[in-house]
C-alpha cells in the first residue's frame, strides 16, 4: 500500500461575497479532489486543540499524527531543525520576518503593509540577514537567514514568557497595539528599521518598484523540541515534500525524509509539477510507504485576501499535483490511498488563520464507492462528513 497526504495549507474558507457566497473550494474546478470526497469518505476534522493558536505548526503536527498538546514547543524551533541547527536546552528561538512597514517616523504609528516584503527572494533575504547579524548580533543573540522572508533568531538564556504577534495576523493594521512586550526584541525591530532601508538590496528593490524589507518582525518563540520517530510510531517509512521551513523541520524531528524541490517557493509561483514528481519518485523509486505533500499557496493567497488566487492555487494542486501522482500510482499497479485536507482555514475575508474544523477526504483505491452528490468543500463536510474532534487521530485512521 502507498499512502499520499495532500496538505493544501489554509485552503478551507468561509463564503466570499465576490464569489456569490461560495467559498474558494466551492468555486474551484477540482475534479480529483471532488472524486476523493465522492468515492472515498468525507470527514470534518478539528486540527487545533482547544486553547492552542491556529498556526500551521500546531496543525501540521496534528495531521502527521502527533498530539500538539504533548510535543509542541514553538514554531521557530521547528524551523531551526530544518536549517540543521541543533538547539541547546538554554536557547530560545524566534521567527524573524522581513516585512514592509509604512514610513511614519514613530515606529508604533507604522502600518503592516506586507508581512513578506513582496515575497523577497532567499538570496536577497539572506544578504539582509547577514547585515542584521553584523549590526545586531552578539551578547547571546544571533540571526540566521532562512527561506525568502522567513528567518531565525536564537537567544541564549532568554526570558521565559513573551507576548508576540504573527505579522500576517495584522496586515493593513497599525502595529502599535501588537508590538513585543519584551524591550530587547522591540529594540531590535526598531533598530533594524533604521538601517535596512539603506541596504543595497533594498535600494535595488525600491528602484524596481518592489516592496522593501525595511524592518524585522520578531515572533513565534520556541524551545528545543522532541518528537517520536514517525516510522517507529506507525510502521511506515515516510517522506515530506514542502517548501516551508517549519514543515521541513517537523519532518526532520520525526525522522522522516525531507525532500527539496528546485523552484518550490510556497506561493502561486511554486514548482507544482516538480513537487508531484518528487512525490512519485519517493513512492515508486525510493520505495517510501508514505509521502506528505505540503502546498502552501492557498494559505498565502488567504493571507493576501486574494480569492481568485486561492481558487487558482486549488486548481493547480488538482491538475499539476494530484492528477500526475494518481496516474503514476495507477500505472504502477500498487494499491494506494490518499488523504486530502488543509491544516486550518485561512479565510480571504479575515486574512488570518482560525480554529474552525476543516474538511478531510480519505480515498482508498481498493475500497472506493460512488456517491455522486458529494464534493470536497466545507458545506458537504459539515453536513455529510464524520466529525473528528481530535485531529491527531486522523493519521492512524488513514493508515488503517
HELIX and SHEET records of a PDB file:
HELIX    1   1 UNK A   17  UNK A   19  5                                   3    
HELIX    2   2 UNK A   24  UNK A   27  1                                   4    
HELIX    3   3 UNK A   31  UNK A   39  1                                   9    
HELIX    4   4 UNK A   56  UNK A   63  1                                   8    
HELIX    5   5 UNK A   68  UNK A   71  1                                   4    
HELIX    6   6 UNK A   75  UNK A   82  1                                   8    
HELIX    7   7 UNK A  107  UNK A  109  5                                   3    
HELIX    8   8 UNK A  122  UNK A  136  1                                  15    
HELIX    9   9 UNK A  167  UNK A  169  5                                   3    
HELIX   10  10 UNK A  175  UNK A  178  5                                   4    
HELIX   11  11 UNK A  183  UNK A  195  1                                  13    
HELIX   12  12 UNK A  196  UNK A  198  5                                   3    
HELIX   13  13 UNK A  200  UNK A  207  1                                   8    
HELIX   14  14 UNK A  230  UNK A  234  1                                   5    
HELIX   15  15 UNK A  245  UNK A  253  1                                   9    
HELIX   16  16 UNK A  272  UNK A  284  1                                  13    
HELIX   17  17 UNK A  297  UNK A  303  1                                   7    
HELIX   18  18 UNK A  307  UNK A  316  1                                  10    
HELIX   19  19 UNK A  317  UNK A  322  3                                   6    
HELIX   20  20 UNK A  323  UNK A  332  1                                  10    
HELIX   21  21 UNK A  365  UNK A  367  5                                   3    
HELIX   22  22 UNK A  378  UNK A  384  1                                   7    
HELIX   23  23 UNK A  391  UNK A  393  5                                   3    
HELIX   24  24 UNK A  394  UNK A  399  1                                   6    
SHEET    1   A 8 UNK A 257  UNK A 259  0                                        
SHEET    2   A 8 UNK A 238  UNK A 241  1                                        
SHEET    3   A 8 UNK A 290  UNK A 295  1                                        
SHEET    4   A 8 UNK A   2  UNK A   8  1                                        
SHEET    5   A 8 UNK A 336  UNK A 341  1                                        
SHEET    6   A 8 UNK A 358  UNK A 364 -1                                        
SHEET    7   A 8 UNK A  41  UNK A  45 -1                                        
SHEET    8   A 8 UNK A 386  UNK A 388  1                                        
SHEET    1   B 4 UNK A 112  UNK A 114  0                                        
SHEET    2   B 4 UNK A  91  UNK A 101 -1                                        
SHEET    3   B 4 UNK A 150  UNK A 156 -1                                        
SHEET    4   B 4 UNK A 141  UNK A 147 -1                                        
SHEET    1   C 3 UNK A 112  UNK A 114  0                                        
SHEET    2   C 3 UNK A  91  UNK A 101 -1                                        
SHEET    3   C 3 UNK A 215  UNK A 222 -1                                        
SHEET    1   D 2 UNK A 345  UNK A 346  0                                        
SHEET    2   D 2 UNK A 353  UNK A 354 -1                                        
END                                                                             
